[in-house]
Amino acid sequence: MKANAGRGVRVVLAALAASASGYAPAQNIAQDMAQEGKLLFIRTAVPACAVCHTLKHAGALGEIGPSLDELKPDAARVEKAVRNGIGQMPANTALTADQVRLLARYVAGVAGQ
């Protein structure tokens, strides 16, 4: 698991570097970030966010936690909840700070779509 911990960050940094040099359109960067965020949401986080939360973009139909499509939290709210826990949701200490930020941006960017 640790071998993949920084994979998402490396993908995003590589995409940003390519974009800065004119080789990757901004849309590709956004798609890569969304894909990495989705993987964090449905698979990488333990327990997976999708187990408890509904998020249409991720195909998640969890019923324990609030529907993120209805809540439409901003990235700061997601980061705080993931890092500190909230209500029944425990804090996630397994994700790196970069993974938490990417996950938060993903959720905030797709919630309600």
PyMOL commands that set and color helices and strands:
alter all, ss='L'
color gray80, all
select helices_A, chain A and resi 2-5+7-20+26-44+49-52+56-58+68-71+75-84+97-110
alter helices_A, ss='H'
color red, helices_A
select strands_A, chain A and resi 54-55+60-61
alter strands_A, ss='S'
color yellow, strands_A
deselect
rebuild
show_as cartoon
